[in-house]
Amino acid sequence: MAQDDFSTGTVELEEAEVKVDRPPLFTVVIFNDDFTPMEFVVYVIQKFFGYDHAKSTEVMLEIHSKGRGFCGAFSQEIAETKSQQINQFSKENEHPLKSDIEELGKD
């Protein structure tokens, strides 16, 4: 029986340095309008982001005073889905409330 050449030597493995870039994060932005009731905006923030009433009210006041409010950072797919759900829910409830997504760190 022949001896294979691999059984007599040693093999040293070098650890490869793996650098993985994190995917970019996107924030869901809700825009102010002059028609949607503040209570509805608070409800939407609670429903789609899971914030308590106090945090939802804080975000709603930011939307009201600054014209827009940031509701959370997510992967692009999750942010897009949340924005679409908010826009659809608002439309179904006959409110003009709109949201969109923006990449974090981009101007």
PyRosetta script that sets phi, psi and omega in degrees:
from pyrosetta import init, pose_from_sequence

init()
pose = pose_from_sequence("MAQDDFSTGTVELEEAEVKVDRPPLFTVVIFNDDFTPMEFVVYVIQKFFGYDHAKSTEVMLEIHSKGRGFCGAFSQEIAETKSQQINQFSKENEHPLKSDIEELGKD")
pose.set_psi(1, 132.0)
pose.set_omega(1, -177.0)
pose.set_phi(2, -84.5)
pose.set_psi(2, 141.9)
pose.set_omega(2, 178.9)
pose.set_phi(3, -88.6)
pose.set_psi(3, 131.4)
pose.set_omega(3, 179.4)
pose.set_phi(4, -77.8)
pose.set_psi(4, 155.6)
pose.set_omega(4, -174.7)
pose.set_phi(5, -71.1)
pose.set_psi(5, -14.6)
pose.set_omega(5, -174.9)
pose.set_phi(6, -85.6)
pose.set_psi(6, -18.7)
pose.set_omega(6, -175.2)
pose.set_phi(7, -78.6)
pose.set_psi(7, -13.8)
pose.set_omega(7, -176.5)
pose.set_phi(8, -97.7)
pose.set_psi(8, -18.8)
pose.set_omega(8, -175.7)
pose.set_phi(9, -100.9)
pose.set_psi(9, 172.4)
pose.set_omega(9, 174.8)
pose.set_phi(10, -115.3)
pose.set_psi(10, 151.2)
pose.set_omega(10, 179.8)
pose.set_phi(11, -120.3)
pose.set_psi(11, 128.8)
pose.set_omega(11, 175.8)
pose.set_phi(12, -106.5)
pose.set_psi(12, 128.5)
pose.set_omega(12, 178.2)
pose.set_phi(13, -100.8)
pose.set_psi(13, 134.2)
pose.set_omega(13, 177.6)
pose.set_phi(14, -98.3)
pose.set_psi(14, 133.0)
pose.set_omega(14, 178.9)
pose.set_phi(15, -72.8)
pose.set_psi(15, 129.1)
pose.set_omega(15, 178.1)
pose.set_phi(16, -86.2)
pose.set_psi(16, 137.5)
pose.set_omega(16, 176.4)
pose.set_phi(17, -84.7)
pose.set_psi(17, 118.2)
pose.set_omega(17, -177.5)
pose.set_phi(18, -104.9)
pose.set_psi(18, 124.1)
pose.set_omega(18, 177.6)
pose.set_phi(19, -114.2)
pose.set_psi(19, 118.6)
pose.set_omega(19, -178.6)
pose.set_phi(20, -115.4)
pose.set_psi(20, 121.4)
pose.set_omega(20, 176.1)
pose.set_phi(21, -80.0)
pose.set_psi(21, 135.5)
pose.set_omega(21, 175.9)
pose.set_phi(22, -73.5)
pose.set_psi(22, 143.6)
pose.set_omega(22, 177.5)
pose.set_phi(23, -66.6)
pose.set_psi(23, 152.3)
pose.set_omega(23, -179.7)
pose.set_phi(24, -65.5)
pose.set_psi(24, 151.8)
pose.set_omega(24, 176.2)
pose.set_phi(25, -100.8)
pose.set_psi(25, 149.3)
pose.set_omega(25, 179.3)
pose.set_phi(26, -124.7)
pose.set_psi(26, 142.6)
pose.set_omega(26, 177.8)
pose.set_phi(27, -106.6)
pose.set_psi(27, 146.3)
pose.set_omega(27, 175.0)
pose.set_phi(28, -89.8)
pose.set_psi(28, 127.2)
pose.set_omega(28, -178.7)
pose.set_phi(29, -114.0)
pose.set_psi(29, 129.9)
pose.set_omega(29, 174.2)
pose.set_phi(30, -106.9)
pose.set_psi(30, 135.5)
pose.set_omega(30, -176.2)
pose.set_phi(31, -102.3)
pose.set_psi(31, 144.7)
pose.set_omega(31, 178.1)
pose.set_phi(32, -72.7)
pose.set_psi(32, 147.5)
pose.set_omega(32, 168.9)
pose.set_phi(33, -141.6)
pose.set_psi(33, 168.8)
pose.set_omega(33, -175.2)
pose.set_phi(34, -92.7)
pose.set_psi(34, 8.9)
pose.set_omega(34, -172.8)
pose.set_phi(35, -122.3)
pose.set_psi(35, -33.8)
pose.set_omega(35, -176.4)
pose.set_phi(36, -72.1)
pose.set_psi(36, 126.3)
pose.set_omega(36, 179.2)
pose.set_phi(37, -63.0)
pose.set_psi(37, 143.2)
pose.set_omega(37, -179.8)
pose.set_phi(38, -58.2)
pose.set_psi(38, -36.7)
pose.set_omega(38, -179.2)
pose.set_phi(39, -63.3)
pose.set_psi(39, -35.7)
pose.set_omega(39, 178.1)
pose.set_phi(40, -67.8)
pose.set_psi(40, -40.8)
pose.set_omega(40, 178.8)
pose.set_phi(41, -62.0)
pose.set_psi(41, -44.4)
pose.set_omega(41, 177.3)
pose.set_phi(42, -59.6)
pose.set_psi(42, -44.3)
pose.set_omega(42, 179.7)
pose.set_phi(43, -61.1)
pose.set_psi(43, -44.4)
pose.set_omega(43, -179.8)
pose.set_phi(44, -60.8)
pose.set_psi(44, -43.9)
pose.set_omega(44, -179.8)
pose.set_phi(45, -63.9)
pose.set_psi(45, -42.2)
pose.set_omega(45, 177.1)
pose.set_phi(46, -63.1)
pose.set_psi(46, -45.7)
pose.set_omega(46, -174.9)
pose.set_phi(47, -65.9)
pose.set_psi(47, -44.1)
pose.set_omega(47, -172.6)
pose.set_phi(48, -95.9)
pose.set_psi(48, -15.2)
pose.set_omega(48, -178.5)
pose.set_phi(49, -122.0)
pose.set_psi(49, -8.5)
pose.set_omega(49, 175.7)
pose.set_phi(50, 73.1)
pose.set_psi(50, 16.9)
pose.set_omega(50, 177.9)
pose.set_phi(51, -75.8)
pose.set_psi(51, 153.7)
pose.set_omega(51, 174.8)
pose.set_phi(52, -75.0)
pose.set_psi(52, 174.9)
pose.set_omega(52, -175.0)
pose.set_phi(53, -61.0)
pose.set_psi(53, -41.2)
pose.set_omega(53, -178.0)
pose.set_phi(54, -64.1)
pose.set_psi(54, -47.0)
pose.set_omega(54, 179.9)
pose.set_phi(55, -66.6)
pose.set_psi(55, -39.4)
pose.set_omega(55, 179.0)
pose.set_phi(56, -63.4)
pose.set_psi(56, -39.5)
pose.set_omega(56, 178.1)
pose.set_phi(57, -65.9)
pose.set_psi(57, -40.2)
pose.set_omega(57, 178.0)
pose.set_phi(58, -60.2)
pose.set_psi(58, -45.3)
pose.set_omega(58, 179.0)
pose.set_phi(59, -66.2)
pose.set_psi(59, -41.8)
pose.set_omega(59, 178.8)
pose.set_phi(60, -60.1)
pose.set_psi(60, -41.2)
pose.set_omega(60, 179.2)
pose.set_phi(61, -66.6)
pose.set_psi(61, -33.7)
pose.set_omega(61, 174.4)
pose.set_phi(62, -64.1)
pose.set_psi(62, -43.8)
pose.set_omega(62, 177.7)
pose.set_phi(63, -60.0)
pose.set_psi(63, -46.1)
pose.set_omega(63, -177.6)
pose.set_phi(64, -64.6)
pose.set_psi(64, -43.9)
pose.set_omega(64, -174.1)
pose.set_phi(65, -85.1)
pose.set_psi(65, -31.8)
pose.set_omega(65, -175.9)
pose.set_phi(66, -106.1)
pose.set_psi(66, -5.1)
pose.set_omega(66, 178.9)
pose.set_phi(67, 89.4)
pose.set_psi(67, -9.3)
pose.set_omega(67, 179.3)
pose.set_phi(68, -164.9)
pose.set_psi(68, 154.7)
pose.set_omega(68, 179.1)
pose.set_phi(69, -141.8)
pose.set_psi(69, 145.5)
pose.set_omega(69, -179.1)
pose.set_phi(70, -97.2)
pose.set_psi(70, 130.8)
pose.set_omega(70, -171.1)
pose.set_phi(71, -110.4)
pose.set_psi(71, -6.4)
pose.set_omega(71, 178.9)
pose.set_phi(72, 152.3)
pose.set_psi(72, 158.4)
pose.set_omega(72, -179.6)
pose.set_phi(73, -111.4)
pose.set_psi(73, 133.3)
pose.set_omega(73, -173.9)
pose.set_phi(74, -145.7)
pose.set_psi(74, 171.6)
pose.set_omega(74, 169.2)
pose.set_phi(75, -63.1)
pose.set_psi(75, 161.5)
pose.set_omega(75, -176.9)
pose.set_phi(76, -58.2)
pose.set_psi(76, -42.6)
pose.set_omega(76, -176.7)
pose.set_phi(77, -64.6)
pose.set_psi(77, -42.5)
pose.set_omega(77, -179.6)
pose.set_phi(78, -68.0)
pose.set_psi(78, -43.0)
pose.set_omega(78, 179.0)
pose.set_phi(79, -61.4)
pose.set_psi(79, -44.3)
pose.set_omega(79, 178.6)
pose.set_phi(80, -60.5)
pose.set_psi(80, -43.6)
pose.set_omega(80, -179.3)
pose.set_phi(81, -63.1)
pose.set_psi(81, -46.6)
pose.set_omega(81, -179.9)
pose.set_phi(82, -60.9)
pose.set_psi(82, -44.2)
pose.set_omega(82, 179.8)
pose.set_phi(83, -61.6)
pose.set_psi(83, -44.9)
pose.set_omega(83, 178.9)
pose.set_phi(84, -62.9)
pose.set_psi(84, -41.2)
pose.set_omega(84, 179.5)
pose.set_phi(85, -63.5)
pose.set_psi(85, -42.7)
pose.set_omega(85, 179.0)
pose.set_phi(86, -62.3)
pose.set_psi(86, -47.2)
pose.set_omega(86, -178.7)
pose.set_phi(87, -63.2)
pose.set_psi(87, -40.4)
pose.set_omega(87, 178.8)
pose.set_phi(88, -67.8)
pose.set_psi(88, -45.1)
pose.set_omega(88, 179.9)
pose.set_phi(89, -60.7)
pose.set_psi(89, -42.1)
pose.set_omega(89, 179.6)
pose.set_phi(90, -64.3)
pose.set_psi(90, -43.8)
pose.set_omega(90, 178.5)
pose.set_phi(91, -62.0)
pose.set_psi(91, -44.8)
pose.set_omega(91, 179.1)
pose.set_phi(92, -60.9)
pose.set_psi(92, -29.2)
pose.set_omega(92, 179.6)
pose.set_phi(93, -97.7)
pose.set_psi(93, 13.6)
pose.set_omega(93, 175.1)
pose.set_phi(94, 58.5)
pose.set_psi(94, 42.3)
pose.set_omega(94, 174.2)
pose.set_phi(95, -120.3)
pose.set_psi(95, 144.6)
pose.set_omega(95, -179.0)
pose.set_phi(96, -84.9)
pose.set_psi(96, 11.2)
pose.set_omega(96, -178.4)
pose.set_phi(97, -55.3)
pose.set_psi(97, 131.5)
pose.set_omega(97, -178.7)
pose.set_phi(98, -126.4)
pose.set_psi(98, 149.1)
pose.set_omega(98, 174.5)
pose.set_phi(99, -135.9)
pose.set_psi(99, 163.4)
pose.set_omega(99, 176.4)
pose.set_phi(100, -153.4)
pose.set_psi(100, -179.7)
pose.set_omega(100, 177.7)
pose.set_phi(101, -120.9)
pose.set_psi(101, 152.7)
pose.set_omega(101, 176.2)
pose.set_phi(102, -138.2)
pose.set_psi(102, 139.4)
pose.set_omega(102, 177.9)
pose.set_phi(103, -72.0)
pose.set_psi(103, 132.1)
pose.set_omega(103, 178.4)
pose.set_phi(104, -67.2)
pose.set_psi(104, 140.8)
pose.set_omega(104, 177.4)
pose.set_phi(105, 84.7)
pose.set_psi(105, -2.5)
pose.set_omega(105, 177.0)
pose.set_phi(106, -103.5)
pose.set_psi(106, 141.1)
pose.set_omega(106, 179.0)
pose.set_phi(107, -95.1)
pose.dump_pdb("model.pdb")
